[in-house]
Amino acid sequence: MSYSEQHDEPTVCNLSETRKPVEPCTIVIFGASGDLTARKLIPALYHLAKDKQMPPAFRIIGFARREKTDESWRAELRAALDQFSRTKPVDEQVWKDFSAKIFYCVCDLTDAAAYQKLEQQLTSFGSAPLRKNLLFYLATQPSQFGAVVEQLHNAKLLHRENGEHGWQRLVVEKPFGHDLASAHALNTELTRYAHESQVCRIDHYLGKETVQNILMFRFSNSIFERLWNRESVDHIQLTVSEKLGVGERGGYYEEAGALRDMVQNHMLQVLSLIAMEPPVSLEAESVRDEKVKLLKSIRALTPSDVAKQVVRGQYFAGAVDGQPRPGYRQESKVNPASNVETFVAMKLLIDNWRWSGVPFYLRTGKNLPQSASEVRIQFRPTPNVLFAAQCGEKLDANALTLRLQPNEGISLHFNGKVPGIGTSVRPVRMHFSYNAEFGAYTPEAYERLLLDAIVGDATLFIRRDEVETAWQIVDSIRAGWEGKALTNREFYAAGTWGPIAADDLLAQSGHEWHEPQVIK
């Protein structure tokens, strides 16, 4: 039974009332014939329209080379929506109204004439806001970003200043480069003709409700924020595990590896939200300032530090849920002698007043026993008197677990007396479940992120200095691995929780990994 069923309806503070109004605009999707548009973007925009969150007037233009008409593209998107919509069946009336605003432009990204054609289509809408307020979604290869931005500038569709020109924003997907140098070059290309404030770098992880709730949990509940420091916290564990192997992504993974694929973006973003200082306000730049400060406070890793504090791993043949899995080196498009990591575990230290001396343990990997994302805040052990003196290591230290996915929720672990005549102590759990409290409705991450891009709220988008600071951390780790082959202690069987070396990493400080718990 939920809180509201047992008590009077709780007071709700609706911060959305202060959100900027959505203005009429046109959304132009470059590379619109790709998988992302059908799987994520159009379903997200459809649901925003269904929930009456879209502007009073809007248009969507797909910009791609493949030959399609407006009608044929709408038919393709309708079929995809049947498959990928989070609500089924599709509402026919909503789709009819929504699809009437979808258009297709057969164009080559590098052809200047194509952008004149786009400009003519925008003018044909007969509305100044639909012509001037433009959201450009670059669902293309990063190598094409610079060319698209330059062509938009030359066609006078992209302006640095608002005002008489309306507003224009660029939305780009990760990867934001593959190292610091390439990220810097990519950011320079993006901001050559656009201001940094016009660039929305999407990390879909930040669109997840549970990730957004980290700030809400910390800064709207005074009892927890008082404990959120080195005085109370022993260490923090962040786990992002995946049951799947690399599958058909072997070619991509050979270039990326787990460090670039997961740590540089998702994991460091969650870490910054968990550990950042309170921002001075909820304004986007205040929040992003604190995230950058936190990332810059992570102690730099020398090659010798990497050897002691970072573990990489690679899976060999095994089984997940009883199903056999090949080893990484036997996957399609993978070098048979590859040293690319499919697992990473590391110990990071943050050199600021709040977290001095508190280790942050991060781990992520493929072909692990379950898919889960969670943060565990492990509090300091009870002083060695009273119950602790008698129970010793059998008395668990308190912990708070933020479960990001699946079974989203928050659990507080504490000790309680087992009922009976005798005196026995065992760990118990107090659990809050999103599903039980709020119901099953959870919008897709892209719905929130696309709406924020339309409104111009940059809070959940990644700023240039965030990207480049994260790459500095990752580059230092890769430098420590340079020229070194994987050792026997760094291989793990598919279906296990990683290599022995990852357990050794925590054992050095007297800690151990906690496996994510499935809560039903």
C-alpha positions as CSV (number, residue, x, y, z in Angstrom):
1,M,0.0,0.0,0.0
2,S,1.4,3.4,-1.0
3,Y,1.8,6.4,1.3
4,S,-1.1,8.2,-0.3
5,E,-3.4,5.3,0.3
6,Q,-2.6,5.2,4.1
7,H,-2.5,9.0,4.7
8,D,-4.0,12.2,3.4
9,E,-2.8,13.0,-0.1
10,P,0.8,14.3,0.3
11,T,1.6,17.9,-0.6
12,V,3.2,18.2,-4.1
13,C,5.6,21.0,-5.0
14,N,5.3,21.3,-8.8
15,L,8.5,22.8,-10.1
16,S,7.3,22.4,-13.7
17,E,5.2,25.5,-13.2
18,T,8.4,27.5,-13.5
19,R,9.5,25.8,-16.7
20,K,9.9,28.0,-19.8
21,P,7.0,27.8,-22.2
22,V,7.4,25.7,-25.3
23,E,7.4,27.9,-28.4
24,P,6.4,26.9,-32.0
25,C,9.4,25.3,-33.7
26,T,10.6,22.9,-36.4
27,I,12.7,19.9,-35.6
28,V,15.1,18.9,-38.3
29,I,16.6,15.4,-38.0
30,F,19.8,14.9,-40.0
31,G,20.5,11.2,-40.8
32,A,16.7,10.6,-40.3
33,S,16.7,7.3,-42.2
34,G,18.9,5.7,-39.4
35,D,17.8,3.4,-36.6
36,L,17.8,6.1,-33.9
37,T,14.9,8.0,-35.5
38,A,12.6,5.1,-35.8
39,R,13.5,3.5,-32.4
40,K,13.8,6.5,-30.1
41,L,13.2,10.0,-31.6
42,I,9.8,9.6,-33.3
43,P,8.3,7.5,-30.5
44,A,9.5,10.1,-28.0
45,L,8.0,13.0,-30.0
46,Y,4.8,11.1,-30.5
47,H,4.4,10.6,-26.7
48,L,5.2,14.2,-26.1
49,A,2.4,15.1,-28.5
50,K,0.1,12.5,-26.9
51,D,0.7,14.0,-23.5
52,K,0.2,17.6,-24.9
53,Q,3.8,18.6,-24.1
54,M,4.7,19.7,-27.6
55,P,4.5,23.3,-28.8
56,P,1.1,24.6,-30.0
57,A,2.6,24.5,-33.6
58,F,5.5,22.3,-34.7
59,R,6.9,20.5,-37.7
60,I,9.3,17.6,-38.0
61,I,11.6,17.3,-41.1
62,G,13.7,14.2,-41.8
63,F,16.8,15.1,-43.8
64,A,18.6,12.1,-45.4
65,R,19.9,10.8,-48.7
66,R,17.6,7.8,-49.2
67,E,14.8,8.3,-51.6
68,K,11.5,8.6,-49.7
69,T,8.3,10.6,-50.0
70,D,6.5,12.2,-47.0
71,E,3.9,9.4,-47.3
72,S,6.3,6.5,-47.5
73,W,8.4,7.8,-44.5
74,R,5.3,8.3,-42.4
75,A,4.3,4.7,-43.2
76,E,7.7,3.4,-42.1
77,L,7.5,5.4,-38.9
78,R,4.0,4.2,-38.2
79,A,5.2,0.6,-38.5
80,A,8.2,1.3,-36.2
81,L,5.9,3.0,-33.6
82,D,3.9,-0.2,-33.4
83,Q,7.1,-2.0,-32.3
84,F,8.9,0.7,-30.2
85,S,6.1,2.7,-28.6
86,R,6.1,2.4,-24.8
87,T,2.2,2.6,-24.9
88,K,0.2,0.2,-27.0
89,P,-1.9,0.2,-29.0
90,V,-0.9,3.4,-30.8
91,D,-3.6,6.1,-30.5
92,E,-4.8,6.5,-34.1
93,Q,-6.2,10.0,-33.7
94,V,-3.0,11.2,-32.0
95,W,-0.9,9.6,-34.8
96,K,-3.1,11.1,-37.5
97,D,-2.6,14.6,-36.1
98,F,1.0,14.0,-35.3
99,S,2.0,12.5,-38.7
100,A,0.5,15.3,-40.6
101,K,3.3,17.4,-39.3
102,I,6.1,15.1,-40.5
103,F,7.9,15.7,-43.7
104,Y,10.9,14.3,-45.5
105,C,13.7,16.1,-47.4
106,V,15.8,14.0,-49.8
107,C,19.2,15.6,-49.4
108,D,23.0,15.1,-49.3
109,L,24.5,16.4,-46.1
110,T,27.5,17.9,-48.0
111,D,25.5,19.6,-50.8
112,A,24.9,23.3,-50.3
113,A,21.9,23.2,-52.6
114,A,20.2,20.8,-50.1
115,Y,20.2,23.4,-47.4
116,Q,18.6,25.9,-49.8
117,K,15.9,23.2,-50.4
118,L,15.5,22.9,-46.6
119,E,15.2,26.6,-46.3
120,Q,12.5,26.7,-48.9
121,Q,10.6,24.0,-47.1
122,L,10.7,25.9,-43.9
123,T,9.5,29.0,-45.6
124,S,6.6,27.0,-47.1
125,F,5.2,26.5,-43.6
126,G,4.1,30.1,-43.7
127,S,4.9,30.9,-40.0
128,A,7.8,32.9,-38.8
129,P,8.4,30.8,-35.6
130,L,8.3,27.6,-37.7
131,R,10.9,29.1,-40.0
132,K,13.2,30.6,-37.3
133,N,12.9,28.5,-34.2
134,L,14.9,25.4,-35.2
135,L,16.1,22.3,-33.4
136,F,18.7,20.5,-35.4
137,Y,19.2,16.9,-34.3
138,L,22.5,15.5,-35.7
139,A,21.8,11.8,-35.8
140,T,24.8,11.3,-38.0
141,Q,28.5,10.2,-37.6
142,P,30.5,12.7,-35.5
143,S,32.8,13.2,-38.4
144,Q,29.9,14.9,-40.2
145,F,29.0,17.4,-37.5
146,G,31.4,20.1,-38.7
147,A,30.1,19.9,-42.3
148,V,26.4,20.1,-41.3
149,V,27.0,23.1,-38.9
150,E,29.0,25.0,-41.6
151,Q,26.3,24.4,-44.2
152,L,23.6,25.5,-41.8
153,H,25.6,28.7,-41.2
154,N,26.2,29.3,-44.9
155,A,22.4,28.9,-45.6
156,K,21.6,31.4,-42.8
157,L,19.7,28.8,-40.9
158,L,22.0,28.9,-37.9
159,H,22.7,32.1,-36.0
160,R,24.7,32.7,-32.8
161,E,22.3,35.5,-31.7
162,N,18.6,35.1,-30.8
163,G,16.2,38.0,-31.2
164,E,15.0,38.6,-34.8
165,H,16.5,35.3,-35.9
166,G,14.5,33.3,-33.4
167,W,16.5,30.5,-31.7
168,Q,18.4,27.6,-33.1
169,R,19.9,24.6,-31.1
170,L,22.1,21.7,-32.1
171,V,21.5,18.3,-30.5
172,V,24.3,15.7,-30.8
173,E,24.7,12.1,-29.7
174,K,27.7,10.5,-28.1
175,P,30.4,9.5,-28.6
176,F,31.9,13.0,-28.2
177,G,35.3,12.0,-29.5
178,H,37.4,9.0,-28.7
179,D,40.0,10.9,-26.6
180,L,40.7,14.4,-25.3
181,A,42.3,15.6,-28.5
182,S,39.4,14.4,-30.7
183,A,36.8,15.7,-28.2
184,H,38.4,19.1,-28.2
185,A,38.5,19.2,-32.0
186,L,34.8,18.1,-32.2
187,N,33.8,20.8,-29.7
188,T,35.7,23.4,-31.7
189,E,33.8,22.3,-34.9
190,L,30.4,22.5,-33.1
191,T,31.1,26.0,-31.7
192,R,32.7,27.5,-34.8
193,Y,29.3,28.8,-35.9
194,A,27.2,28.2,-32.8
195,H,27.5,29.4,-29.2
196,E,28.2,26.7,-26.5
197,S,24.7,27.5,-25.0
198,Q,23.2,26.3,-28.3
199,V,24.8,22.9,-28.2
200,C,22.9,20.0,-26.4
201,R,25.1,17.0,-25.9
202,I,22.9,14.1,-25.1
203,D,23.8,11.3,-22.7
204,H,20.5,9.4,-22.5
205,Y,21.5,8.1,-19.0
206,L,20.8,11.6,-17.7
207,G,17.2,11.4,-19.0
208,K,16.4,8.5,-16.8
209,E,14.0,9.3,-14.0
210,T,16.1,7.5,-11.4
211,V,19.3,9.4,-12.4
212,Q,17.4,12.7,-12.2
213,N,16.1,11.7,-8.7
214,I,19.7,11.6,-7.3
215,L,19.7,15.4,-7.0
216,M,16.1,15.4,-5.6
217,F,16.9,12.7,-3.1
218,R,20.1,14.5,-1.9
219,F,19.0,18.1,-1.8
220,S,15.3,17.9,-0.8
221,N,15.9,15.5,2.2
222,S,18.0,17.1,4.9
223,I,18.5,13.9,6.9
224,F,20.5,12.2,4.2
225,E,22.6,15.2,3.0
226,R,23.9,15.6,6.5
227,L,25.4,12.1,6.2
228,W,26.8,12.6,2.7
229,N,30.4,13.1,3.6
230,R,33.6,11.5,4.9
231,E,32.5,11.6,8.5
232,S,29.7,9.1,7.8
233,V,30.6,7.3,4.5
234,D,33.1,4.5,4.4
235,H,33.1,4.1,0.6
236,I,30.8,4.2,-2.4
237,Q,30.2,1.6,-5.1
238,L,28.8,2.3,-8.5
239,T,27.9,-0.8,-10.6
240,V,26.6,-0.8,-14.2
241,S,26.4,-4.5,-15.3
242,E,25.2,-6.0,-18.5
243,K,24.1,-9.5,-19.2
244,L,24.6,-9.2,-22.9
245,G,28.0,-9.6,-24.7
246,V,29.1,-7.4,-27.5
247,G,27.1,-9.3,-30.0
248,E,27.2,-7.6,-33.4
249,R,29.0,-4.6,-32.0
250,G,32.4,-6.3,-32.1
251,G,33.8,-3.8,-34.6
252,Y,32.7,-0.8,-32.5
253,Y,33.9,-2.4,-29.3
254,E,37.3,-3.0,-30.7
255,E,37.6,0.8,-31.1
256,A,35.8,1.8,-27.9
257,G,36.1,-0.9,-25.1
258,A,34.2,-0.6,-21.8
259,L,36.3,2.4,-20.6
260,R,35.2,4.6,-23.5
261,D,31.8,3.1,-23.9
262,M,30.6,3.4,-20.3
263,V,33.0,5.0,-17.9
264,Q,33.8,8.2,-19.8
265,N,30.1,9.2,-20.1
266,H,27.4,7.3,-18.1
267,M,29.5,6.3,-15.0
268,L,31.3,9.6,-14.5
269,Q,28.1,11.5,-15.0
270,V,26.3,9.5,-12.2
271,L,29.4,9.8,-10.0
272,S,29.3,13.6,-10.4
273,L,25.7,13.7,-9.4
274,I,26.3,11.5,-6.4
275,A,29.4,13.4,-5.1
276,M,28.9,17.1,-6.3
277,E,28.4,20.0,-3.9
278,P,25.0,21.6,-3.6
279,P,24.5,24.1,-6.4
280,V,23.7,27.7,-5.6
281,S,20.4,27.3,-7.5
282,L,18.6,24.9,-9.8
283,E,19.6,26.9,-12.8
284,A,21.3,24.8,-15.5
285,E,24.7,26.5,-15.3
286,S,24.8,26.2,-11.5
287,V,24.2,22.5,-11.6
288,R,26.7,22.0,-14.4
289,D,29.3,24.1,-12.6
290,E,29.2,21.8,-9.6
291,K,29.5,18.7,-11.8
292,V,32.6,20.1,-13.5
293,K,34.1,21.0,-10.1
294,L,33.6,17.5,-8.9
295,L,35.2,15.9,-12.0
296,K,38.2,18.2,-11.7
297,S,38.6,17.2,-8.0
298,I,39.1,13.5,-8.9
299,R,42.8,12.7,-8.2
300,A,44.8,12.4,-11.3
301,L,46.1,8.9,-12.1
302,T,49.7,8.3,-13.1
303,P,50.7,5.1,-14.9
304,S,51.8,3.6,-11.6
305,D,48.5,4.6,-10.0
306,V,46.6,2.9,-12.8
307,A,48.4,-0.3,-12.1
308,K,47.3,-0.2,-8.5
309,Q,43.8,1.3,-8.8
310,V,42.3,0.2,-12.2
311,V,41.5,-3.3,-13.3
312,R,40.5,-4.2,-16.8
313,G,39.0,-7.6,-17.8
314,Q,37.8,-9.6,-20.8
315,Y,35.3,-12.4,-20.9
316,F,36.0,-15.9,-22.2
317,A,33.5,-18.5,-23.0
318,G,30.9,-19.3,-20.4
319,A,27.2,-19.3,-19.7
320,V,24.6,-16.6,-18.7
321,D,21.3,-18.0,-17.4
322,G,22.3,-21.4,-18.6
323,Q,22.8,-20.2,-22.2
324,P,26.3,-20.7,-23.6
325,R,28.2,-17.5,-24.6
326,P,31.4,-17.3,-26.8
327,G,34.5,-15.6,-25.5
328,Y,35.1,-12.0,-26.6
329,R,37.9,-13.0,-28.9
330,Q,35.5,-15.4,-30.7
331,E,32.9,-12.7,-31.3
332,S,32.3,-11.3,-34.9
333,K,34.7,-8.6,-36.1
334,V,37.0,-9.0,-33.1
335,N,40.7,-9.5,-33.3
336,P,41.5,-13.1,-32.1
337,A,44.4,-11.7,-30.0
338,S,42.5,-8.6,-28.8
339,N,43.4,-6.9,-25.5
340,V,40.3,-4.7,-25.5
341,E,38.6,-4.6,-22.1
342,T,35.0,-5.8,-21.7
343,F,35.1,-5.1,-18.0
344,V,36.6,-2.2,-16.0
345,A,36.8,-1.7,-12.2
346,M,38.6,1.2,-10.6
347,K,39.2,3.0,-7.3
348,L,38.9,6.8,-7.6
349,L,39.7,9.4,-4.9
350,I,38.2,12.8,-4.7
351,D,40.4,15.6,-3.3
352,N,38.0,17.9,-1.7
353,W,36.9,18.6,1.8
354,R,33.7,16.5,1.7
355,W,35.2,13.3,0.3
356,S,38.8,13.3,1.3
357,G,40.0,9.7,1.9
358,V,36.7,8.1,0.8
359,P,37.2,5.6,-2.0
360,F,34.8,5.5,-4.9
361,Y,34.7,2.1,-6.6
362,L,33.3,1.9,-10.1
363,R,32.8,-1.3,-12.2
364,T,31.1,-2.1,-15.4
365,G,31.2,-5.1,-17.7
366,K,29.6,-7.3,-20.4
367,N,28.3,-10.9,-20.0
368,L,27.8,-10.5,-16.2
369,P,25.1,-12.4,-14.3
370,Q,22.5,-9.7,-14.4
371,S,21.8,-6.3,-16.0
372,A,21.6,-3.7,-13.3
373,S,22.7,-0.1,-12.4
374,E,23.0,0.9,-8.8
375,V,24.9,3.1,-6.4
376,R,25.6,1.8,-2.9
377,I,26.6,4.3,-0.2
378,Q,28.4,2.2,2.4
379,F,28.4,3.9,5.8
380,R,31.1,3.6,8.4
381,P,31.0,0.5,10.6
382,T,29.5,0.8,14.1
383,P,32.1,1.5,16.9
384,N,33.4,-1.7,18.4
385,V,31.3,-1.6,21.5
386,L,27.9,-3.0,22.5
387,F,26.5,-5.2,19.7
388,A,29.5,-4.7,17.4
389,A,31.8,-5.9,20.1
390,Q,29.9,-9.2,20.4
391,C,29.0,-9.7,16.7
392,G,32.2,-8.6,15.1
393,E,32.2,-8.8,11.3
394,K,28.8,-10.5,11.5
395,L,27.2,-7.1,12.2
396,D,26.6,-5.4,8.8
397,A,27.5,-1.7,8.4
398,N,24.5,0.4,7.3
399,A,24.1,1.1,3.6
400,L,21.9,3.1,1.2
401,T,21.3,1.7,-2.3
402,L,20.0,3.8,-5.2
403,R,18.8,1.4,-7.8
404,L,18.8,3.1,-11.2
405,Q,17.5,0.1,-13.2
406,P,15.7,-2.3,-13.2
407,N,13.3,-2.4,-10.2
408,E,14.0,1.2,-9.7
409,G,14.0,2.3,-6.1
410,I,15.9,3.2,-2.9
411,S,16.8,0.8,-0.1
412,L,18.1,1.5,3.4
413,H,20.0,-1.4,4.9
414,F,20.1,-1.5,8.7
415,N,20.2,-4.1,11.5
416,G,17.2,-5.4,13.4
417,K,16.4,-8.0,16.1
418,V,15.1,-11.3,14.8
419,P,11.7,-12.1,16.6
420,G,11.9,-14.7,19.3
421,I,13.0,-15.4,22.9
422,G,16.7,-15.3,21.9
423,T,18.7,-12.3,20.9
424,S,19.8,-12.4,17.3
425,V,20.7,-9.6,14.9
426,R,20.3,-9.6,11.2
427,P,20.3,-7.1,8.3
428,V,16.9,-5.9,7.2
429,R,15.9,-3.6,4.4
430,M,13.5,-0.6,4.1
431,H,12.6,-0.2,0.5
432,F,11.0,2.5,-1.7
433,S,9.8,1.3,-5.1
434,Y,9.1,3.7,-7.9
435,N,6.6,1.3,-9.4
436,A,4.7,0.8,-6.1
437,E,4.6,4.4,-5.2
438,F,4.0,6.1,-8.6
439,G,2.8,3.3,-10.8
440,A,4.3,1.9,-13.9
441,Y,4.4,5.1,-16.0
442,T,8.0,6.1,-16.7
443,P,8.7,8.3,-19.7
444,E,11.5,7.3,-22.0
445,A,14.8,9.3,-21.4
446,Y,14.5,10.8,-24.9
447,E,11.1,12.3,-24.1
448,R,12.5,14.4,-21.3
449,L,15.7,15.3,-23.2
450,L,13.9,16.3,-26.4
451,L,11.5,18.5,-24.5
452,D,14.3,20.1,-22.6
453,A,16.1,20.8,-25.9
454,I,12.9,22.4,-27.3
455,V,12.5,24.5,-24.2
456,G,16.1,25.4,-23.9
457,D,16.8,23.9,-20.5
458,A,20.4,22.8,-20.5
459,T,20.5,21.1,-17.1
460,L,20.6,17.5,-18.4
461,F,23.0,18.2,-21.3
462,I,26.7,17.9,-21.0
463,R,28.8,21.0,-21.2
464,R,32.1,21.2,-23.2
465,D,34.3,21.4,-20.1
466,E,32.5,18.3,-18.7
467,V,33.2,16.3,-21.7
468,E,36.9,17.3,-21.9
469,T,37.5,16.8,-18.1
470,A,36.0,13.3,-18.3
471,W,38.3,12.5,-21.3
472,Q,41.3,13.6,-19.3
473,I,40.5,11.0,-16.7
474,V,40.0,8.3,-19.2
475,D,43.1,9.2,-21.2
476,S,45.3,8.9,-18.1
477,I,44.0,5.3,-17.6
478,R,44.5,4.3,-21.2
479,A,48.1,5.7,-21.0
480,G,48.7,3.3,-18.0
481,W,47.5,0.4,-20.1
482,E,49.6,1.3,-23.1
483,G,51.6,-1.7,-24.5
484,K,50.5,-4.1,-21.7
485,A,48.7,-7.4,-22.4
486,L,45.9,-8.8,-20.3
487,T,47.1,-11.1,-17.5
488,N,45.4,-14.4,-16.4
489,R,43.9,-12.7,-13.4
490,E,42.1,-10.2,-15.8
491,F,40.1,-12.8,-17.7
492,Y,36.7,-13.9,-16.5
493,A,34.1,-16.5,-17.6
494,A,30.9,-15.1,-19.1
495,G,28.2,-15.3,-16.4
496,T,30.5,-14.4,-13.5
497,W,31.0,-11.0,-11.8
498,G,34.3,-10.2,-13.4
499,P,38.0,-11.1,-13.0
500,I,39.7,-12.1,-9.8
501,A,41.8,-8.9,-10.1
502,A,38.6,-6.8,-9.4
503,D,38.1,-8.6,-6.1
504,D,41.8,-8.0,-5.2
505,L,41.3,-4.3,-5.9
506,L,38.8,-3.9,-3.0
507,A,40.5,-6.4,-0.8
508,Q,43.5,-4.1,-0.6
509,S,41.3,-1.7,1.5
510,G,39.4,-4.4,3.4
511,H,36.3,-4.0,1.2
512,E,34.3,-6.3,-1.1
513,W,31.9,-5.9,-4.0
514,H,28.2,-6.1,-3.2
515,E,26.2,-7.8,-5.9
516,P,23.1,-5.9,-7.1
517,Q,20.0,-7.4,-5.5
518,V,16.9,-8.1,-7.5
519,I,14.0,-6.6,-5.6
520,K,10.5,-7.5,-6.6
